[in-house]
Amino acid sequence: MNGTSLLHDITGFDKKVLFDVLGKIYSIRSRIVHGGIESGIVKEIDLIFSKLKIHDKSEGNGIGKLLMISNLLENWIRLLIEKLVNIEPERRP
């Protein structure tokens, strides 16, 4: 919930959408770690793109889709760190 609230503040996406997206990202991670089938991973990524209204520029390439999600997460983490650094330590979530 904290992650969803913080991401909402920095991205403007709906909290329910972000909560669903974070769950799907965790599912993707689990599928990769436990040897999931690529088509299932790609399907999860496509759902994330749809929920966030992201135009898929990967041309159907599974690795390209993973790179797009990785870049999105990296950007979100960077923004979260910047936000948290600017909050007084005793007021941080």
Solvent accessible surface area in square Angstrom, and as a share of the most:
residue,aa,sasa,rsa
1,M,165,0.74
2,N,92,0.47
3,G,30,0.29
4,T,3,0.02
5,S,44,0.28
6,L,23,0.11
7,L,6,0.03
8,H,61,0.27
9,D,90,0.47
10,I,47,0.24
11,T,40,0.23
12,G,58,0.56
13,F,65,0.27
14,D,82,0.43
15,K,97,0.41
16,K,141,0.60
17,V,38,0.22
18,L,0,0.00
19,F,112,0.47
20,D,40,0.21
21,V,0,0.00
22,L,54,0.27
23,G,44,0.42
24,K,45,0.19
25,I,23,0.12
26,Y,137,0.52
27,S,32,0.21
28,I,7,0.04
29,R,104,0.38
30,S,27,0.18
31,R,87,0.32
32,I,87,0.44
33,V,91,0.52
34,H,143,0.64
35,G,64,0.62
36,G,32,0.31
37,I,135,0.68
38,E,107,0.48
39,S,80,0.51
40,G,15,0.15
41,I,13,0.07
42,V,29,0.16
43,K,135,0.57
44,E,23,0.10
45,I,0,0.00
46,D,60,0.31
47,L,73,0.36
48,I,0,0.00
49,F,10,0.04
50,S,78,0.51
51,K,74,0.31
52,L,6,0.03
53,K,180,0.76
54,I,52,0.26
55,H,138,0.62
56,D,46,0.24
57,K,154,0.65
58,S,15,0.10
59,E,170,0.76
60,G,57,0.55
61,N,81,0.42
62,G,9,0.08
63,I,113,0.57
64,G,19,0.18
65,K,10,0.04
66,L,50,0.25
67,L,106,0.53
68,M,49,0.22
69,I,7,0.04
70,S,56,0.36
71,N,94,0.48
72,L,33,0.16
73,L,46,0.23
74,E,91,0.41
75,N,66,0.34
76,W,8,0.03
77,I,97,0.49
78,R,120,0.44
79,L,58,0.29
80,L,32,0.16
81,I,97,0.49
82,E,89,0.40
83,K,56,0.24
84,L,52,0.26
85,V,99,0.57
86,N,125,0.64
87,I,43,0.22
88,E,101,0.45
89,P,94,0.59
90,E,137,0.61
91,R,179,0.65
92,R,102,0.37
93,P,94,0.59
